[in-house]
Amino acid sequence: MVHRHGRPARRAALAALGALVLAALPSTVSAEPDPAAGTTSGAARTVGADRPSAAMLGALRRDLGLTSPQAAARPANEAEAGTRAGVLRNALGDRFAGAWVRGAASEELNVATTDSKDVAAIEAQGAKAVVVTRSLAGLRATKEKLDAAAAARDTADTPLWYVDVPANRLVVQARTVSTGAAFVRAAGVDDQDVAILVSTVRPRLLQDITGGDAYYINDTARCSVGFSVTKEAQQDFATAGHCGDRGDTTTGFDRTTQGTFQDSVFPGRDMAWVGTNGTWTATPGVKAQDGQEVQVTGSVEALVGASVCRSGSTTGWHCGIIQQHDTSVSYAEGTVDGVTRTTVCAEPGDSGGPYVTGSQAQGVTSGGSGDCTRGGTTFYQPVNPILADFGLTLTTELAQTATPDPQEGAEDAWAAGRVYPAGVTVTRDGVRYQCLQTHQAQSAWAPVGTPALWQRL
């Protein structure tokens, strides 16, 4: 993000959380010496969900039709649910079949398992148990077969495929049932495992628009700043890969010289980063409504069903729901894997802009269909792979981390700046921990003090 526009006003209307907030986390997720680790506010406080901005609350009320108490409770509930889901993911292992939230205030956490013997353990974490036939790992393995088949065929008539976690199935969007079935057969997948969704809509890239602050590529095309990042001492920003190629130059929203694309990947992924010159300063701000900002505090990945808000220069600030992670979408320009599908609307000009849940960075706008008049679907490139693949550090409101160094220290030693996927184990001060939620580690988030993100083994 370029140039600071002022910190957003913090809303103190959290007294209405009350019964809408999920019950307290069991003490099994606590880690000494944090005395508040087992409280309901622990996870929410860690990721900043206990203090949503006025801009976030207003957009949640408008776009999701929530009351003020529901909007105030939702970010905290989603943060708590992410920690619970992480505990259960680690405990269930290969039997884990996914997790999602439901309810106007995301007050219901659902966790799926392939073994009915796990029901009591799931309910003990305050979640609703759902017994299914397919594990999440199994569903993802099947999706990988579809990914492989897509590489060798024209996917214009089958532009979208993903794991539908709540439905415990694969979904292929196709123009006709026959084209969808042909794609499934080509992948060697049992058609009983896949639902075919018939639609004539094909997602498109949203290149010549802006979300967050505008920037211009080679003085012609226009895209949006996603999130401010740093690499060593350089001030940079992350954006969509389809916006520009390595070496392309950029000018800022004010048309002054700004920077150069340092790296870009598209198709396959849709990620890029721009290194800026000394006149631009990285800040944690994301533009919201009426000149306000949301201040980013981290990159903890949100659950399916969680709310998410997007900033774009064409359509402004809009919110919706996360539908699926790890989605594959076939644009006319090529297939992109690993994006997240949402109900947030967008239009041409919003490309590259940021998505946030609460104060947590989620990703940058890739493409979509529909518009903000009739409604639509959008896809974002998750931010954590951008940080990990390019070795970038997200600029946050918290204490800044050093540039990630995969070679520093022991291979499994916890280190600020690294991106940790859920389930991975690390060592810190001689103690073993297992990651509960995918995120980039920050110096203020050492495992011993963040039971919302790490479980002591």
FENBEL-V882421 format. One record per pair of residues at least 4 apart in sequence whose C-alpha atoms are under 8 Angstrom apart, sorted by the first residue. I is the first residue (numbers start at 1). GAP is how many residues later the second one is. If there is no record, write none. Layout:
[[I & GAP] [I & GAP]]
//
This chain:
[[1 & 211] [1 & 212] [1 & 224] [1 & 225] [1 & 226] [1 & 227] [1 & 236] [1 & 280] [1 & 281] [1 & 282] [1 & 283] [1 & 284] [1 & 285] [2 & 211] [2 & 226] [2 & 278] [2 & 279] [2 & 280] [2 & 281] [3 & 277] [3 & 278] [3 & 279] [3 & 280] [4 & 279] [4 & 281] [5 & 286] [5 & 287] [5 & 288] [6 & 286] [6 & 287] [7 & 278] [7 & 285] [7 & 286] [7 & 287] [7 & 288] [8 & 45] [8 & 46] [8 & 47] [8 & 284] [8 & 285] [8 & 286] [8 & 287] [9 & 44] [9 & 45] [9 & 283] [10 & 41] [10 & 42] [10 & 43] [10 & 44] [11 & 40] [11 & 41] [11 & 42] [11 & 43] [12 & 39] [13 & 59] [14 & 36] [14 & 37] [14 & 55] [14 & 58] [14 & 59] [16 & 4] [16 & 53] [16 & 56] [16 & 57] [17 & 4] [17 & 52] [17 & 53] [17 & 55] [17 & 56] [20 & 50] [20 & 53] [20 & 57] [20 & 85] [20 & 87] [21 & 19] [21 & 52] [21 & 53] [21 & 55] [21 & 56] [21 & 86] [22 & 18] [22 & 55] [22 & 58] [22 & 59] [22 & 85] [22 & 86] [22 & 104] [23 & 17] [23 & 103] [24 & 14] [24 & 15] [24 & 16] [25 & 4] [25 & 13] [25 & 14] [25 & 15] [25 & 55] [25 & 59] [25 & 100] [25 & 101] [26 & 4] [26 & 12] [26 & 99] [27 & 10] [27 & 11] [29 & 8] [29 & 9] [29 & 58] [29 & 422] [29 & 423] [29 & 426] [29 & 427] [30 & 4] [30 & 7] [30 & 8] [30 & 421] [30 & 425] [31 & 6] [31 & 417] [31 & 418] [31 & 419] [31 & 420] [31 & 424] [31 & 425] [32 & 416] [32 & 417] [33 & 415] [33 & 416] [34 & 414] [34 & 415] [36 & 6] [37 & 5] [37 & 6] [37 & 412] [37 & 413] [37 & 414] [37 & 415] [38 & 4] [40 & 4] [40 & 40] [41 & 4] [41 & 9] [41 & 35] [41 & 39] [42 & 4] [42 & 38] [42 & 409] [42 & 410] [43 & 4] [43 & 33] [43 & 36] [43 & 37] [43 & 40] [43 & 407] [43 & 408] [43 & 409] [43 & 410] [44 & 4] [44 & 5] [44 & 6] [44 & 31] [44 & 32] [44 & 33] [44 & 35] [44 & 36] [45 & 4] [45 & 5] [45 & 6] [46 & 404] [46 & 406] [47 & 32] [47 & 250] [47 & 251] [47 & 253] [47 & 312] [47 & 313] [48 & 4] [48 & 249] [48 & 310] [48 & 311] [48 & 312] [49 & 26] [49 & 27] [49 & 30] [49 & 309] [49 & 310] [50 & 25] [50 & 26] [52 & 4] [52 & 5] [52 & 20] [52 & 23] [52 & 306] [52 & 307] [53 & 4] [53 & 241] [54 & 4] [55 & 4] [55 & 233] [55 & 234] [55 & 237] [55 & 238] [55 & 239] [56 & 4] [56 & 232] [56 & 238] [56 & 253] [56 & 302] [57 & 4] [57 & 11] [57 & 14] [57 & 15] [58 & 4] [59 & 4] [59 & 5] [59 & 250] [59 & 258] [59 & 259] [59 & 260] [60 & 4] [60 & 5] [60 & 6] [60 & 11] [60 & 247] [60 & 259] [60 & 260] [61 & 4] [61 & 5] [61 & 6] [61 & 7] [61 & 10] [62 & 4] [63 & 255] [63 & 256] [63 & 257] [64 & 255] [64 & 256] [66 & 4] [66 & 5] [66 & 38] [67 & 4] [68 & 4] [69 & 4] [70 & 4] [70 & 34] [70 & 35] [71 & 4] [71 & 34] [72 & 4] [73 & 4] [73 & 32] [74 & 4] [74 & 30] [74 & 31] [74 & 32] [74 & 33] [74 & 233] [75 & 4] [75 & 232] [75 & 282] [75 & 283] [76 & 4] [77 & 4] [77 & 28] [77 & 29] [77 & 30] [78 & 4] [78 & 23] [78 & 28] [78 & 29] [78 & 224] [78 & 225] [78 & 228] [79 & 4] [79 & 223] [80 & 4] [80 & 372] [81 & 4] [81 & 20] [81 & 28] [81 & 222] [82 & 4] [82 & 220] [82 & 221] [82 & 354] [82 & 355] [83 & 4] [83 & 353] [83 & 354] [83 & 369] [83 & 370] [84 & 4] [84 & 41] [84 & 43] [85 & 4] [85 & 14] [85 & 24] [85 & 26] [85 & 351] [86 & 4] [86 & 336] [86 & 337] [86 & 349] [86 & 350] [86 & 351] [87 & 4] [87 & 349] [87 & 368] [88 & 4] [88 & 8] [88 & 23] [88 & 34] [88 & 37] [89 & 4] [89 & 7] [89 & 9] [89 & 334] [89 & 347] [90 & 333] [90 & 344] [90 & 346] [92 & 4] [92 & 21] [92 & 26] [94 & 41] [94 & 43] [95 & 18] [95 & 19] [95 & 20] [95 & 40] [95 & 41] [96 & 15] [96 & 16] [96 & 17] [96 & 18] [96 & 39] [96 & 40] [96 & 41] [97 & 14] [97 & 15] [97 & 16] [97 & 17] [97 & 35] [97 & 37] [97 & 38] [97 & 39] [97 & 40] [97 & 68] [97 & 71] [98 & 13] [98 & 14] [98 & 15] [98 & 37] [98 & 38] [98 & 67] [98 & 68] [99 & 10] [99 & 11] [99 & 12] [99 & 13] [99 & 66] [99 & 67] [99 & 204] [99 & 205] [100 & 9] [100 & 10] [100 & 11] [100 & 65] [100 & 66] [100 & 203] [100 & 204] [100 & 205] [100 & 206] [101 & 5] [101 & 6] [101 & 7] [101 & 8] [101 & 9] [101 & 202] [101 & 203] [101 & 204] [101 & 205] [102 & 4] [102 & 5] [102 & 6] [102 & 7] [102 & 8] [102 & 203] [102 & 204] [103 & 4] [103 & 5] [106 & 199] [106 & 200] [108 & 19] [108 & 20] [109 & 17] [109 & 18] [109 & 19] [110 & 17] [110 & 18] [110 & 19] [110 & 20] [111 & 11] [111 & 16] [111 & 17] [111 & 18] [111 & 19] [112 & 17] [112 & 18] [112 & 19] [112 & 20] [113 & 5] [113 & 6] [113 & 16] [113 & 17] [113 & 18] [113 & 19] [113 & 22] [114 & 17] [114 & 18] [114 & 19] [114 & 20] [114 & 21] [115 & 4] [115 & 16] [115 & 17] [116 & 15] [118 & 4] [119 & 4] [119 & 10] [119 & 11] [119 & 12] [120 & 4] [121 & 4] [122 & 4] [122 & 5] [122 & 6] [122 & 7] [123 & 4] [123 & 5] [123 & 6] [132 & 36] [133 & 35] [134 & 4] [134 & 5] [134 & 34] [134 & 35] [135 & 4] [136 & 4] [136 & 29] [137 & 4] [138 & 4] [139 & 4] [139 & 24] [139 & 29] [139 & 30] [139 & 31] [140 & 4] [140 & 23] [141 & 4] [142 & 4] [142 & 28] [142 & 47] [143 & 4] [143 & 18] [143 & 19] [143 & 20] [143 & 27] [144 & 4] [145 & 4] [145 & 42] [145 & 43] [145 & 44] [146 & 4] [146 & 15] [146 & 37] [146 & 38] [146 & 41] [146 & 43] [147 & 4] [147 & 181] [147 & 190] [148 & 4] [148 & 39] [149 & 4] [149 & 34] [149 & 37] [149 & 38] [150 & 4] [150 & 5] [150 & 33] [155 & 4] [155 & 175] [156 & 46] [156 & 174] [156 & 175] [156 & 176] [157 & 17] [157 & 18] [157 & 19] [157 & 22] [157 & 23] [158 & 14] [158 & 15] [158 & 16] [158 & 17] [158 & 21] [158 & 22] [158 & 25] [158 & 172] [159 & 14] [159 & 15] [159 & 43] [159 & 44] [159 & 170] [159 & 171] [159 & 172] [160 & 12] [160 & 13] [160 & 14] [160 & 167] [160 & 168] [160 & 169] [160 & 170] [161 & 9] [161 & 10] [161 & 11] [161 & 12] [161 & 166] [161 & 167] [161 & 168] [162 & 8] [162 & 9] [162 & 10] [162 & 162] [162 & 163] [162 & 164] [162 & 165] [162 & 166] [163 & 5] [163 & 6] [163 & 7] [163 & 8] [163 & 161] [163 & 162] [163 & 163] [163 & 164] [164 & 4] [164 & 5] [164 & 6] [164 & 7] [164 & 159] [164 & 160] [165 & 4] [165 & 139] [165 & 159] [169 & 24] [169 & 25] [169 & 26] [170 & 23] [170 & 24] [170 & 25] [171 & 23] [171 & 24] [171 & 25] [171 & 26] [172 & 8] [172 & 22] [172 & 23] [172 & 24] [172 & 25] [173 & 7] [173 & 23] [173 & 24] [173 & 25] [173 & 26] [174 & 5] [174 & 6] [174 & 22] [174 & 23] [174 & 24] [174 & 25] [174 & 26] [175 & 4] [175 & 5] [175 & 23] [175 & 24] [175 & 25] [175 & 26] [176 & 4] [176 & 22] [176 & 23] [177 & 4] [177 & 19] [177 & 20] [177 & 21] [178 & 4] [179 & 4] [180 & 4] [180 & 16] [181 & 4] [181 & 10] [181 & 15] [182 & 4] [183 & 4] [184 & 4] [184 & 5] [184 & 6] [184 & 7] [184 & 10] [185 & 4] [185 & 5] [185 & 6] [189 & 4] [190 & 4] [191 & 4] [201 & 168] [202 & 129] [202 & 167] [203 & 126] [203 & 127] [203 & 128] [203 & 164] [203 & 165] [203 & 166] [204 & 127] [204 & 128] [204 & 163] [204 & 164] [204 & 165] [205 & 37] [205 & 126] [205 & 143] [205 & 146] [205 & 161] [205 & 162] [205 & 163] [206 & 141] [206 & 142] [206 & 143] [206 & 144] [206 & 145] [206 & 159] [206 & 160] [206 & 161] [206 & 162] [207 & 14] [207 & 15] [207 & 16] [207 & 35] [207 & 36] [207 & 141] [207 & 142] [207 & 143] [207 & 144] [207 & 145] [208 & 13] [208 & 14] [208 & 15] [208 & 140] [208 & 141] [208 & 142] [208 & 143] [209 & 5] [209 & 13] [209 & 14] [209 & 15] [209 & 103] [209 & 104] [209 & 105] [209 & 138] [209 & 139] [209 & 140] [209 & 141] [209 & 142] [210 & 4] [210 & 5] [210 & 12] [210 & 13] [210 & 14] [210 & 15] [210 & 102] [210 & 103] [210 & 104] [210 & 139] [210 & 140] [210 & 141] [210 & 142] [210 & 143] [211 & 12] [211 & 13] [211 & 14] [211 & 15] [211 & 99] [211 & 100] [211 & 101] [211 & 102] [211 & 103] [211 & 105] [211 & 138] [211 & 139] [211 & 140] [211 & 141] [211 & 142] [211 & 143] [212 & 12] [212 & 13] [212 & 14] [212 & 74] [212 & 75] [212 & 76] [212 & 99] [212 & 100] [212 & 101] [212 & 141] [212 & 142] [213 & 11] [213 & 12] [213 & 39] [213 & 40] [213 & 74] [213 & 100] [214 & 8] [214 & 9] [214 & 10] [214 & 11] [214 & 38] [214 & 39] [214 & 99] [215 & 7] [215 & 8] [215 & 9] [215 & 10] [215 & 35] [215 & 36] [215 & 37] [215 & 38] [215 & 40] [216 & 4] [216 & 5] [216 & 6] [216 & 7] [216 & 34] [216 & 35] [216 & 36] [216 & 37] [216 & 39] [217 & 4] [217 & 5] [217 & 6] [217 & 26] [217 & 27] [217 & 31] [217 & 32] [217 & 33] [217 & 34] [218 & 30] [218 & 31] [218 & 32] [218 & 33] [219 & 31] [219 & 32] [221 & 22] [222 & 21] [222 & 127] [223 & 20] [223 & 126] [223 & 127] [223 & 128] [223 & 129] [223 & 130] [224 & 15] [224 & 88] [224 & 89] [224 & 125] [224 & 126] [224 & 127] [224 & 128] [224 & 129] [225 & 12] [225 & 13] [225 & 14] [225 & 127] [225 & 128] [225 & 129] [226 & 11] [226 & 12] [226 & 13] [226 & 14] [226 & 126] [226 & 127] [226 & 128] [226 & 137] [226 & 138] [226 & 139] [227 & 10] [227 & 11] [227 & 12] [227 & 57] [227 & 59] [227 & 126] [227 & 127] [227 & 134] [227 & 137] [227 & 167] [227 & 168] [228 & 7] [228 & 8] [228 & 9] [228 & 10] [228 & 54] [228 & 55] [228 & 56] [228 & 166] [228 & 167] [229 & 6] [229 & 7] [229 & 8] [229 & 9] [229 & 53] [229 & 163] [229 & 164] [229 & 165] [229 & 166] [230 & 4] [230 & 5] [230 & 6] [230 & 7] [230 & 52] [230 & 162] [230 & 163] [230 & 164] [230 & 165] [230 & 173] [231 & 4] [231 & 5] [231 & 160] [231 & 161] [231 & 162] [231 & 172] [232 & 170] [232 & 171] [234 & 41] [234 & 42] [235 & 40] [235 & 41] [235 & 42] [235 & 43] [235 & 45] [235 & 46] [235 & 47] [236 & 37] [236 & 38] [236 & 39] [236 & 40] [236 & 46] [237 & 36] [237 & 37] [237 & 38] [237 & 39] [237 & 45] [238 & 33] [238 & 34] [238 & 35] [238 & 36] [238 & 126] [238 & 148] [239 & 4] [239 & 32] [239 & 33] [239 & 34] [239 & 35] [239 & 113] [239 & 114] [239 & 125] [239 & 126] [240 & 30] [240 & 31] [240 & 32] [240 & 111] [240 & 112] [240 & 113] [240 & 124] [240 & 125] [240 & 126] [240 & 141] [241 & 4] [241 & 23] [241 & 24] [241 & 25] [241 & 26] [241 & 28] [241 & 29] [241 & 30] [241 & 31] [241 & 32] [242 & 22] [242 & 23] [242 & 24] [242 & 25] [242 & 28] [242 & 29] [242 & 124] [243 & 108] [243 & 109] [244 & 4] [244 & 17] [244 & 20] [244 & 28] [245 & 16] [245 & 18] [245 & 19] [245 & 20] [246 & 14] [246 & 15] [246 & 16] [246 & 17] [246 & 18] [247 & 13] [247 & 14] [247 & 15] [247 & 16] [248 & 12] [248 & 13] [249 & 9] [249 & 10] [249 & 11] [249 & 12] [250 & 7] [250 & 8] [250 & 9] [250 & 10] [250 & 11] [251 & 4] [251 & 5] [251 & 6] [251 & 7] [251 & 8] [252 & 4] [252 & 5] [252 & 6] [257 & 20] [258 & 18] [258 & 19] [258 & 21] [258 & 22] [259 & 15] [259 & 16] [259 & 17] [259 & 18] [260 & 14] [260 & 15] [260 & 16] [261 & 11] [261 & 12] [261 & 13] [261 & 14] [262 & 10] [262 & 11] [262 & 12] [262 & 13] [263 & 9] [263 & 10] [263 & 11] [263 & 127] [264 & 6] [264 & 7] [264 & 8] [264 & 9] [265 & 4] [265 & 5] [265 & 6] [265 & 7] [266 & 4] [266 & 5] [266 & 68] [266 & 70] [267 & 66] [267 & 67] [267 & 68] [267 & 69] [268 & 66] [268 & 67] [268 & 68] [268 & 69] [269 & 67] [269 & 68] [269 & 69] [269 & 70] [269 & 112] [270 & 66] [270 & 96] [270 & 111] [271 & 110] [271 & 115] [272 & 114] [273 & 117] [276 & 4] [282 & 113] [283 & 112] [283 & 113] [284 & 11] [284 & 12] [284 & 13] [284 & 111] [284 & 112] [284 & 113] [285 & 8] [285 & 9] [285 & 10] [285 & 11] [286 & 7] [286 & 8] [286 & 9] [286 & 10] [286 & 25] [286 & 68] [287 & 4] [287 & 5] [287 & 6] [287 & 7] [287 & 24] [287 & 30] [288 & 4] [288 & 5] [288 & 6] [288 & 23] [288 & 28] [288 & 29] [289 & 4] [289 & 27] [289 & 28] [294 & 65] [295 & 64] [295 & 101] [295 & 102] [296 & 60] [296 & 63] [296 & 64] [296 & 65] [296 & 99] [296 & 100] [296 & 101] [297 & 62] [297 & 63] [297 & 64] [297 & 99] [297 & 100] [297 & 101] [298 & 61] [298 & 62] [298 & 63] [298 & 96] [298 & 98] [298 & 141] [298 & 142] [298 & 144] [299 & 61] [299 & 62] [299 & 63] [299 & 84] [299 & 85] [299 & 95] [299 & 139] [299 & 140] [299 & 141] [300 & 60] [300 & 61] [300 & 62] [300 & 137] [300 & 138] [300 & 139] [300 & 140] [301 & 59] [301 & 60] [301 & 61] [301 & 136] [301 & 137] [301 & 138] [302 & 4] [302 & 55] [302 & 60] [303 & 19] [304 & 17] [304 & 18] [304 & 19] [304 & 20] [304 & 21] [305 & 16] [305 & 17] [305 & 18] [306 & 15] [306 & 16] [306 & 51] [307 & 12] [307 & 13] [307 & 14] [307 & 15] [307 & 50] [308 & 11] [308 & 12] [308 & 13] [308 & 14] [308 & 36] [308 & 47] [308 & 48] [308 & 49] [308 & 50] [309 & 8] [309 & 9] [309 & 10] [309 & 11] [309 & 35] [309 & 46] [309 & 47] [309 & 48] [310 & 6] [310 & 7] [310 & 8] [310 & 9] [310 & 34] [310 & 43] [310 & 44] [310 & 45] [310 & 46] [311 & 4] [311 & 5] [311 & 6] [311 & 7] [311 & 39] [311 & 42] [311 & 43] [311 & 44] [312 & 4] [312 & 5] [312 & 34] [312 & 37] [312 & 38] [312 & 39] [312 & 41] [312 & 42] [313 & 36] [313 & 37] [314 & 33] [314 & 34] [314 & 35] [314 & 36] [315 & 31] [315 & 32] [315 & 35] [315 & 57] [318 & 26] [318 & 27] [319 & 24] [319 & 25] [319 & 26] [320 & 22] [320 & 23] [320 & 24] [320 & 25] [321 & 21] [321 & 22] [321 & 23] [322 & 18] [322 & 19] [322 & 20] [322 & 21] [323 & 17] [323 & 18] [323 & 19] [323 & 20] [324 & 16] [324 & 17] [324 & 18] [325 & 13] [325 & 14] [325 & 15] [325 & 16] [326 & 11] [326 & 12] [326 & 13] [326 & 14] [327 & 10] [327 & 11] [327 & 12] [327 & 13] [327 & 14] [328 & 7] [328 & 8] [328 & 9] [328 & 10] [328 & 11] [329 & 6] [329 & 7] [329 & 8] [329 & 10] [330 & 4] [330 & 5] [330 & 6] [331 & 4] [331 & 5] [338 & 43] [338 & 44] [339 & 40] [339 & 41] [339 & 42] [339 & 43] [340 & 39] [340 & 40] [340 & 41] [340 & 42] [341 & 36] [341 & 37] [341 & 38] [341 & 39] [342 & 35] [342 & 36] [342 & 37] [343 & 32] [343 & 33] [343 & 34] [343 & 35] [344 & 31] [344 & 32] [344 & 33] [344 & 34] [345 & 25] [345 & 26] [345 & 27] [345 & 30] [345 & 31] [345 & 32] [345 & 33] [346 & 4] [346 & 22] [346 & 23] [346 & 24] [346 & 25] [346 & 26] [346 & 30] [346 & 31] [346 & 32] [347 & 23] [347 & 24] [347 & 25] [350 & 15] [351 & 13] [351 & 14] [351 & 15] [351 & 16] [352 & 12] [352 & 13] [352 & 14] [353 & 11] [353 & 12] [354 & 7] [354 & 8] [354 & 9] [354 & 10] [354 & 11] [355 & 6] [355 & 7] [355 & 8] [355 & 9] [355 & 10] [355 & 25] [356 & 4] [356 & 5] [356 & 6] [356 & 7] [357 & 4] [357 & 5] [361 & 22] [362 & 20] [362 & 21] [362 & 22] [363 & 17] [363 & 18] [363 & 19] [363 & 20] [363 & 21] [364 & 16] [364 & 17] [364 & 18] [364 & 19] [365 & 13] [365 & 14] [365 & 15] [365 & 16] [366 & 12] [366 & 13] [366 & 14] [366 & 15] [367 & 11] [367 & 12] [367 & 13] [368 & 8] [368 & 9] [368 & 10] [368 & 11] [369 & 7] [369 & 8] [369 & 9] [370 & 4] [370 & 5] [370 & 6] [370 & 7] [371 & 4] [371 & 5] [372 & 4] [382 & 4] [383 & 4] [384 & 4] [384 & 35] [384 & 54] [384 & 55] [384 & 56] [385 & 4] [386 & 4] [386 & 5] [386 & 6] [387 & 4] [387 & 5] [387 & 6] [387 & 7] [387 & 32] [387 & 53] [388 & 4] [388 & 30] [388 & 31] [391 & 12] [391 & 13] [391 & 14] [392 & 11] [392 & 12] [393 & 8] [393 & 9] [393 & 10] [393 & 11] [393 & 24] [394 & 46] [395 & 5] [396 & 4] [398 & 46] [399 & 43] [399 & 44] [399 & 45] [400 & 42] [400 & 43] [401 & 15] [401 & 16] [401 & 40] [401 & 41] [401 & 42] [402 & 14] [402 & 15] [403 & 14] [404 & 11] [404 & 12] [404 & 13] [404 & 14] [405 & 12] [405 & 13] [406 & 5] [406 & 12] [407 & 4] [409 & 4] [412 & 13] [412 & 14] [412 & 15] [413 & 13] [413 & 14] [413 & 15] [414 & 12] [414 & 13] [414 & 14] [414 & 32] [415 & 26] [416 & 24] [416 & 25] [416 & 26] [416 & 27] [416 & 29] [416 & 30] [417 & 23] [417 & 24] [417 & 25] [417 & 26] [418 & 22] [418 & 23] [419 & 19] [419 & 20] [419 & 21] [419 & 22] [420 & 4] [420 & 15] [420 & 18] [420 & 19] [420 & 20] [420 & 21] [421 & 14] [421 & 16] [421 & 17] [421 & 18] [422 & 12] [422 & 13] [422 & 14] [422 & 15] [422 & 16] [423 & 11] [423 & 12] [423 & 13] [423 & 14] [424 & 10] [424 & 11] [425 & 7] [425 & 8] [425 & 9] [425 & 10] [426 & 6] [426 & 7] [426 & 8] [427 & 4] [427 & 5] [427 & 6] [428 & 4] [428 & 5] [428 & 19] [431 & 25] [431 & 26] [432 & 24] [432 & 25] [433 & 14] [433 & 21] [433 & 22] [433 & 23] [433 & 24] [434 & 20] [434 & 21] [434 & 22] [434 & 23] [435 & 18] [435 & 19] [435 & 20] [436 & 16] [436 & 17] [436 & 18] [436 & 19] [437 & 16] [437 & 17] [441 & 4] [441 & 5] [442 & 4] [445 & 4] [445 & 5] [446 & 4] [447 & 4] [447 & 6] [447 & 7] [447 & 8] [448 & 6] [448 & 8] [450 & 4] [451 & 4]]
//
